[in-house]
Amino acid sequence: MDLTQAKPTIFLATTNADAARAFYEGVLGLSLTEDSPFALVYPLTGTELRLSKVPEYTPQPFTVLDWQVSDIGAAHTALSGKGVAFTRYDGMDQDQRGVWTTPDGGAQILWFKDPDGNVLSVSQRKA
């Protein structure tokens, strides 16, 4: 078995499938491929995102899903235009938009949360 060649699946949790659908489809623009009693499923490049429907959930305090983008400014504009509130962290030197640049300058990251409090981000990385 060679897991390096196996297609991965990303699992997150939701306690409110209706709010999750409104966010992932209406705000992030993802296309739903399945809505079962167990999960909402969205295709992503090379993988899929499964939002498991759960009765209770405590989100993790760190990023659980990141999309690498070519233009962090354009991503900020698009997301803020959809009403996304960006997350600010104490001790992180984030600019006025909420973008943090890594100390080595290799990446810029912008954090936000889904309706269940899952920490998501977009990042622009230098090649």
Backbone bond lengths (Angstrom), bond angles and torsions (degrees), N, CA, C in turn:
res aa  C-N    CA-C-N  psi(-1)  N-CA   C-N-CA  omega(-1)  CA-C   N-CA-C  phi
1 M - - - 1.456 - - 1.521 108.57 -
2 D 1.335 116.46 131.84 1.454 122.29 -179.77 1.528 108.99 -121.82
3 L 1.322 116.62 95.03 1.463 120.61 -177.99 1.525 112.60 -69.41
4 T 1.326 118.03 -16.90 1.462 119.63 177.62 1.523 111.54 -66.19
5 Q 1.330 117.20 -19.22 1.459 121.67 179.81 1.530 113.00 -105.49
6 A 1.330 116.96 -1.35 1.464 121.64 -178.89 1.534 110.26 -85.03
7 K 1.310 116.36 142.49 1.469 121.57 178.84 1.531 109.62 -73.06
8 P 1.332 117.99 124.69 1.466 119.88 179.04 1.532 111.35 -83.55
9 T 1.323 115.00 161.97 1.453 122.90 172.65 1.521 107.46 -126.63
10 I 1.322 116.47 137.35 1.460 122.05 177.38 1.525 107.49 -96.80
11 F 1.329 117.24 129.24 1.455 122.90 178.25 1.524 109.83 -112.76
12 L 1.316 116.45 126.46 1.457 123.65 169.04 1.521 106.45 -126.91
13 A 1.324 116.58 170.32 1.458 119.81 -178.18 1.514 110.92 -117.57
14 T 1.331 115.17 151.31 1.458 121.28 173.32 1.523 109.48 -139.81
15 T 1.321 114.93 139.59 1.465 120.64 173.79 1.523 110.97 -100.58
16 N 1.332 116.54 -7.36 1.462 121.54 -178.64 1.525 108.54 -138.73
17 A 1.315 116.36 90.94 1.469 121.43 -175.66 1.523 111.89 -61.64
18 D 1.326 118.65 -35.63 1.463 120.47 179.77 1.529 111.23 -64.33
19 A 1.329 116.77 -45.02 1.471 120.49 178.58 1.527 110.34 -66.61
20 A 1.336 116.70 -38.90 1.466 120.49 178.34 1.520 110.45 -62.97
21 R 1.326 117.10 -44.74 1.477 120.04 178.68 1.522 110.70 -61.52
22 A 1.303 117.47 -44.69 1.466 120.49 179.73 1.525 110.53 -58.89
23 F 1.322 116.96 -39.23 1.462 120.88 -178.75 1.533 111.86 -75.01
24 Y 1.317 116.79 -55.24 1.465 120.06 -174.58 1.530 112.48 -67.29
25 E 1.319 117.15 -32.47 1.471 120.20 178.62 1.528 111.19 -90.90
26 G 1.328 117.11 -53.89 1.449 120.88 -174.03 1.512 114.93 -73.35
27 V 1.325 117.04 -34.78 1.468 120.58 -178.19 1.523 111.72 -95.65
28 L 1.335 116.46 -50.27 1.465 119.58 -176.66 1.523 113.36 -86.91
29 G 1.335 117.57 -15.51 1.459 120.56 175.80 1.517 115.67 79.22
30 L 1.339 117.21 19.25 1.465 119.77 178.08 1.526 110.22 -76.90
31 S 1.321 116.31 156.04 1.469 122.13 -179.29 1.525 109.71 -106.80
32 L 1.304 116.36 121.04 1.459 122.68 179.79 1.527 110.30 -70.57
33 T 1.333 116.93 131.67 1.466 120.62 174.61 1.525 112.16 -111.07
34 E 1.333 116.68 -15.71 1.474 119.33 179.71 1.518 109.78 -156.24
35 D 1.324 115.39 136.81 1.457 122.47 171.37 1.516 105.91 -132.67
36 S 1.328 115.28 94.32 1.463 121.14 -178.41 1.523 108.44 -107.71
37 P 1.330 117.43 174.76 1.467 118.64 175.76 1.535 112.74 -62.74
38 F 1.342 116.81 -14.24 1.463 120.90 -174.67 1.520 114.08 -103.30
39 A 1.345 118.04 -31.01 1.466 119.36 -172.66 1.518 112.66 -162.66
40 L 1.330 113.42 158.61 1.462 122.66 165.70 1.521 105.33 -101.09
41 V 1.329 117.61 136.00 1.470 120.38 -176.67 1.524 109.51 -124.07
42 Y 1.331 114.58 132.12 1.459 122.62 179.58 1.526 109.31 -129.08
43 P 1.341 118.23 131.48 1.459 119.08 174.97 1.526 110.21 -75.78
44 L 1.314 115.79 139.16 1.457 123.47 172.67 1.521 106.99 -125.93
45 T 1.296 118.35 163.68 1.456 121.38 -179.26 1.528 110.12 -55.82
46 G 1.327 116.25 114.91 1.464 121.50 176.05 1.511 115.67 77.00
47 T 1.317 118.20 1.08 1.463 120.02 -177.45 1.528 109.38 -159.36
48 E 1.305 116.72 -169.58 1.454 121.29 172.78 1.514 108.82 -138.81
49 L 1.312 114.42 154.89 1.455 122.86 176.05 1.512 107.76 -108.37
50 R 1.328 116.28 123.97 1.465 121.98 176.06 1.519 107.95 -113.25
51 L 1.325 115.37 118.84 1.454 120.93 174.53 1.521 107.05 -96.15
52 S 1.315 115.76 101.25 1.456 121.39 -178.27 1.523 109.99 -70.50
53 K 1.333 115.47 130.10 1.457 120.96 178.43 1.522 108.56 -82.27
54 V 1.331 115.43 116.64 1.460 121.00 -175.81 1.528 109.85 -129.77
55 P 1.343 117.74 152.83 1.466 119.47 -179.90 1.528 113.42 -76.39
56 E 1.341 116.93 -29.31 1.467 121.83 -179.90 1.515 108.03 -139.76
57 Y 1.335 115.38 151.27 1.458 118.68 -179.46 1.519 109.71 -162.66
58 T 1.318 116.55 135.99 1.454 122.97 171.98 1.521 106.89 -114.98
59 P 1.328 118.00 113.30 1.466 119.82 -177.31 1.526 112.03 -67.89
60 Q 1.316 115.26 153.12 1.454 121.79 175.87 1.523 108.96 -75.27
61 P 1.339 118.07 151.91 1.466 120.36 -177.57 1.537 113.37 -84.87
62 F 1.309 117.64 5.29 1.466 121.82 -177.01 1.526 110.28 -123.22
63 T 1.314 116.35 168.84 1.460 121.92 -178.37 1.522 110.39 -63.65
64 V 1.335 115.87 131.16 1.458 120.81 178.56 1.529 112.38 -111.69
65 L 1.337 117.19 -14.63 1.457 120.58 179.46 1.524 108.87 -155.47
66 D 1.334 115.64 130.92 1.459 122.16 -179.60 1.522 109.26 -130.36
67 W 1.316 115.50 140.80 1.464 121.09 171.98 1.522 107.33 -109.51
68 Q 1.321 117.91 125.98 1.453 121.89 176.52 1.522 108.33 -84.00
69 V 1.324 115.95 123.92 1.462 122.31 -176.98 1.526 109.69 -119.04
70 S 1.321 115.62 160.34 1.464 119.39 -179.85 1.523 112.40 -87.91
71 D 1.345 118.37 -16.00 1.461 121.72 -177.01 1.528 109.05 -144.75
72 I 1.322 116.36 100.14 1.464 120.91 -177.65 1.528 111.20 -64.43
73 G 1.329 117.57 -32.59 1.463 120.91 178.19 1.518 111.56 -64.89
74 A 1.331 116.22 -43.47 1.465 120.19 178.16 1.524 110.59 -66.10
75 A 1.327 117.01 -37.90 1.466 120.59 177.69 1.530 110.09 -63.88
76 H 1.330 116.80 -42.69 1.462 120.87 177.68 1.527 110.59 -59.77
77 T 1.327 116.30 -46.94 1.456 120.87 -179.32 1.523 111.11 -60.98
78 A 1.326 116.58 -46.35 1.466 120.86 -178.90 1.526 111.47 -64.05
79 L 1.320 117.21 -46.34 1.465 120.58 -178.25 1.531 111.66 -68.72
80 S 1.320 116.67 -43.79 1.471 118.23 179.44 1.526 110.62 -65.31
81 G 1.321 117.63 -31.70 1.458 121.68 175.61 1.516 113.01 -65.46
82 K 1.331 116.63 -22.19 1.463 121.80 176.74 1.530 111.93 -94.72
83 G 1.339 116.24 5.00 1.460 120.41 176.59 1.513 115.68 89.58
84 V 1.329 117.70 12.38 1.464 120.42 179.90 1.524 109.73 -70.34
85 A 1.329 116.03 132.62 1.463 122.85 174.41 1.524 107.59 -95.50
86 F 1.302 116.76 129.76 1.458 120.66 -177.34 1.518 110.56 -91.15
87 T 1.316 115.54 147.50 1.453 122.62 -175.02 1.521 110.30 -92.69
88 R 1.307 115.58 134.03 1.466 121.44 175.55 1.529 108.00 -112.23
89 Y 1.326 114.83 141.94 1.455 120.92 -178.36 1.521 110.00 -119.71
90 D 1.337 115.91 135.43 1.465 120.95 175.80 1.520 109.05 -58.80
91 G 1.320 115.56 137.20 1.458 120.70 176.81 1.520 114.39 84.33
92 M 1.321 117.52 -5.14 1.464 120.99 178.40 1.526 107.23 -100.69
93 D 1.297 116.94 128.18 1.464 121.83 -178.12 1.526 109.17 -83.72
94 Q 1.338 116.03 78.49 1.457 122.42 -178.92 1.530 109.72 -91.09
95 D 1.334 116.04 143.90 1.459 119.66 179.11 1.527 110.61 -75.66
96 Q 1.337 116.50 -174.83 1.467 120.76 -175.13 1.516 112.57 -61.99
97 R 1.350 118.29 -23.83 1.470 121.62 178.11 1.520 112.14 -84.86
98 G 1.335 117.02 -14.81 1.458 121.40 -175.28 1.509 112.51 101.64
99 V 1.331 117.92 4.94 1.469 122.12 -178.78 1.524 109.73 -80.86
100 W 1.330 115.75 130.94 1.458 122.90 175.44 1.514 108.75 -106.20
101 T 1.313 117.43 134.14 1.458 122.92 175.48 1.519 108.14 -104.27
102 T 1.323 116.86 129.38 1.466 120.91 179.69 1.529 109.60 -60.73
103 P 1.339 117.75 151.88 1.469 120.17 -177.92 1.537 114.07 -55.52
104 D 1.329 117.45 -31.37 1.466 119.61 179.50 1.525 112.46 -86.50
105 G 1.350 116.89 -0.36 1.451 121.07 179.15 1.512 114.40 73.81
106 G 1.321 117.28 8.95 1.461 121.44 -175.76 1.514 115.19 -79.53
107 A 1.317 117.37 -15.75 1.468 119.54 -178.52 1.519 110.19 -153.90
108 Q 1.321 114.07 152.67 1.456 122.38 170.65 1.523 106.23 -121.85
109 I 1.341 115.89 136.41 1.462 120.65 -173.82 1.520 109.68 -130.99
110 L 1.326 114.84 140.30 1.459 123.06 178.88 1.524 107.27 -128.59
111 W 1.350 116.84 119.25 1.462 121.58 -175.98 1.522 111.91 -101.90
112 F 1.334 114.49 150.11 1.464 122.09 174.49 1.520 107.51 -157.59
113 K 1.319 117.07 168.12 1.463 121.34 -177.25 1.518 110.95 -120.46
114 D 1.336 114.85 150.57 1.462 120.00 172.85 1.529 108.15 -86.13
115 P 1.332 119.34 177.25 1.470 120.34 -177.14 1.526 114.98 -59.79
116 D 1.332 117.98 -22.06 1.466 121.01 178.81 1.518 112.97 -92.04
117 G 1.333 117.41 0.36 1.455 121.07 179.38 1.518 114.19 89.29
118 N 1.343 118.03 6.27 1.463 120.53 174.40 1.524 108.44 -64.14
119 V 1.334 116.82 130.09 1.461 121.25 179.91 1.525 109.08 -82.73
120 L 1.330 114.84 118.49 1.458 122.78 179.22 1.522 107.88 -115.31
121 S 1.328 116.11 163.47 1.468 118.08 176.85 1.519 110.40 -153.93
122 V 1.315 113.85 162.62 1.457 122.38 165.63 1.523 105.17 -119.65
123 S 1.317 116.01 144.72 1.455 119.47 179.68 1.523 110.71 -138.78
124 Q 1.314 114.49 145.23 1.458 121.10 172.95 1.510 106.18 -113.27
125 R 1.316 116.02 122.36 1.464 120.65 -176.35 1.513 109.92 -115.67
126 K 1.331 114.54 143.26 1.468 118.68 176.79 1.521 109.08 -76.77
127 A 1.317 114.97 141.56 1.473 119.38 -179.30 1.492 111.71 -74.75
